[in-house]
């Protein structure tokens, strides 16, 4: 839209809007956007906080600590739910002095079972995000709810008269039973209204696969108890998404259970783009989408369904191995395909599970959790025909996230009235007649379903900071004569719950009796539709971004600076190519290329991804936003432009054109080989233990006297899936600053905890011919917090005793004593220390400051900082222990990373207490110390990853 | 008279000639265009330093380009390089003095000045490189209301004490050496005063000279003090270089964890110091036309020294590489290989090419005698040793144990600007020194020449104002021997009088004549040193054992090996200050007015005249007896005069 350039510019209407609405942010239109921290410094109007004293939280019951006469500064913890693409993950919200500060897992939640993901952890920052939409706007000018309601009187009266004819609702991903009920009721009243749904990470293929296999769309669930084999075909079993928290936890538990029996829950993965699933797979191959589909068909054929296509060698070998494992675990295996797999693969997977006897045992079905309307293409047609003239968009940004072949701006130009409700002043908000600010889940009453159907309660933990309203409230405001509050609407929906049931729901976060019943499914007759001959050339595949997802998290600074799990790139997306394809195209990391699909194109930097299928170009969604003045603006490239509505995950025949330009990528880990060392040890089944055992290296120094406690941490590398939830949890708990892309580029990221990723170079012998699958070298993750060495080299270096040991073995940092010699970092063999090269913390906007944990010092410029095992939590427990004269119980102190981990890979506690979980983990024969030969005696140790005995030579 | 004097230049030069040559540079009015151009360049670089420091203090270390894992980059490289040059300068001058080499006459002033100014250029870094530079004093043990101590086991604490001690010793050494020259300049400037013009300059030199009057006692104590300071300088250099090296060697980091590192460090410092000295010597020789004082012999000896030191450095590099490669420590081997092949390999090869190979040109005898080649090689080895520090620090930090943390560094503009600015500071101080002070030690050059005073005799013996209260009777001599002889006679002939000799050089015969041989300054130095060392060691032990007990890296409470380096260097500092204080105190300096200055023509006591004086202790004595002793001397004094009080 070249003609629109001026529109967005400083002098244009948007500029005027920003100047008017966000006086401080107006500078941003001019400023170099890389000066991101300066952006944060530009404080935005925060009148909303004044509303904190409203007594709107009288109805909320804090479940963990119930105190009368709450003392200032004490924690209040609420059970609630974090929303991920509309799906709920149960969580607990820690608040202090009325401010939600930190998200913890909710062990009582049947789906998430105490795990969290990066999105849940980062949602607390989203609440305080200075870029949030703060007021009603009409044609981008400030307005308010009363004026909006007044303006709606006429149009709504007309619609009421016509039974809703010409009225359309476009929904983002919605699982809320309450919202679904409101819409259903409105549809009854207005039979002619139309409901559409959109969502960048569409589950349409999943549902279509089940429809073809079983005659009806279902949601697919996995029960991992007893599962011995898992096979993923273009799978995303462990990857980010609404499913990650629950699935990863169940997978890890099942893998542990198998290991106790001396066996390995073997994971097979085949797919075009490396992801966490392929990284954790025991047998992974890369295969183009077409080949993956053929492999799915081949597996199905072995199970007795359909013809087996001819497969090249490597693909055939993988299928044989996978089939052998599946055949030996009938009824105790899982075959899975990800949201991005093709419909044919989805259908094959469903039929395969049925043929193996898994369906009904390990693979379960319910009705779709997502509220589904007609798709956006139908909406476009309806608007074109004039069937829809009034459009309400609820929680979606279709202008940005519609596929490139759907011109949603044109749709908005054709309707006579458009209203959008959203959390951000996004691309759609700039184009509609009315934009309504939505409340953040942390300030809302509401409900949502988890992927398994569990109805979860969303409780407000703070009064709305701005004028936001929930979707329920907006519908009530529009459709009801007397608008009701979100709580009234919610209680009405859950009228079955008596006060006691409601109270239980508030304590547990789960709305009892709200789950979805299991459906028993019958395989439909017929065969999987034959494969379509794929056109030659490069395949372009789309994936949701592991940190900003579909772009809806793009304004979250923690997530922008969070390294992508496999590439460790921050702040932007890349064009992924396999090493062979990159070599054939004569491009390398950072070379900018243009991708052409038809007459649309995008430009982005190349990243060579080991483990990606040849002749596949991968891009992630969620970048390339253009709304000026927001954090996400102008980061990365907009992959939506090449997306096609017909097949949103794959476009054949993309043309890659070199530009000759190159750029640096802010990558936090530049070397992924272990250089011949055993930083990550692998315990093969049946082999001698690889752990350190009781071996202790001699030392010249006498052991230090302690007070009987010895804090320690054990991280199970077999369970770690590299999801990064621990990093974001640590960032939230410890007030860790965000530094911006340029600083990351220089190596100045501040995250105390990092997850190292190591991948051995792929074995050339294991590479097949062109078009064949290729064996993917194992990828290992290793979270590296401070090792809390007993003989810490860092402490010896510090000339002012700013880092020293306490009697419980903690390697402490005394921030106000630090003068910034940085000797400690140079002396640290693990390089876990982070330095405030400039005043990062001072740059945060006032609203972000409100998120800070008052128990943790905010570090000034020139001060070194690092992980201290969340010493503030230890101190809290120690105070309670001293006060009550009781020992600190095992599990009473949980570090932020431990609490966030969806797979319980991190165990923390008192090593001196023989029966503690951490002491038990410490006794595991897989336990070893990283760089143990240096004899720094780290208190953080690791459990070796597991591998099958035969596989993975080299 | 030392045998090598003819080769080291001062032979045949008269005392006055030497004073004129060396002092004249300082006293000359106006400066050559080259000096002004160099000053402009130096000021420009200092301006750059000021701008860099402004942004540094405004924004933080971020402006330099340091990052994790390269937390120390150009800051510590520059610090180590500058302090190495300073140490090299002090060591060369100190060792030449201790072995009584005639070579030092022409070199010591430049070497000592370089040591002081190098230490200043280095000394800014430990402060400005801190994340919070305004709290730099927290590294020192000072009384504070928080009851906090520094962490005495840290090599950074040693370094803070070391650099302070080094600066203290270097300044004392430099100033003590300069003291007689300042007196000479004072007298020359005084002679040159025309009305008001030049008066201020003469007064300033006068104040700086503290009233030095070249008394034989002054000279005796001065010589001892100078030598003791030289010895302390050598010790403190060793402590400092060890401390700086252990700052790396004491860690576990691959490439740093090396027992040879203190030796390598010392060898590198000596090479760089000698290189910088060679460069400066050639520049000074050329710029000021000092070919007579700085001879080809100096040039060839410096060249041979560079060659020898380069061979020592080659040995150190070879030995550490060899032992690393044989060690079987794969991290250390990888670090060693990365130095030669990694992202900063350029700095390693800079060391090899510029620092180690280039000096080998001096294997050719003819090249050793070429000042131009010496200057070129001198600059080259400085660059080479800079490369050595860079490769040592940055190559290891960039990639130590875990490849996941490896991250290449990029020095920013302000990083380089700060380094260039520190060079500007060094240059500025050097240029001011060239302009105001003798670039070659007048005293040392005279000591070498033992030339004769100028001939000529006054028309008649002059007798001072008879009415004024009498201080003493002075005899003026053209030679040291004449004065010494007179002192002997005066001492024997006038027992109720106090006898003193004054002259432009230290006179051993006068010392014998006055019976000064038994007086030694060593006791003062020893007492000061032991007291200082005991205080430092006691403080470290007390704090870590009783008053401020913390678990630091699992180390024992009484970590005595960690206290040795600061103990040695602080002991040296205290010894140096004690001996310097004793020298000044015993000599009753500073004392700007003294009856000796009433001796007519006394200004020449700092040029080419010797005076033997018999003076009263306050009683009213008749001068005739003393005058008689002087009159009977053979050779007779040039003049005999009564000196008023």
Interface residues (C-beta under 8 A of the other chain):
Chain A: X669 X670 X671 X672 X673 X674 X675 X676 X677 X679 X699 X701 X702 X703 X704 X743 X746 X747 X748 X749 X754 X756 X757 X758 X782 X784 X789 X790 X791 X792 X793 X794 X795 X796 X797 X798 X799 X800 X801 X804 X805 X806 X807 X817 X818 X819 X820 X821 X822 X823 X825 X826 X827 X829 X830 X831 X833 X834 X835 X836 X837 X838 X839 X860 X861 X862 X863 X864 X930 X931 X934 X936 X937
Chain B: X59 X60 X61 X62 X63 X65 X66 X67 X68 X69 X70 X71 X72 X129 X130 X131 X132 X133 X135 X136 X138 X139 X148 X149 X150 X151 X153 X154 X155 X156 X157 X160 X247 X250 X251 X252 X253 X330 X334 X397 X399 X400 X401 X402 X403 X404 X405 X406 X407 X408 X409 X410 X548 X550 X551 X552 X553 X554 X555 X556
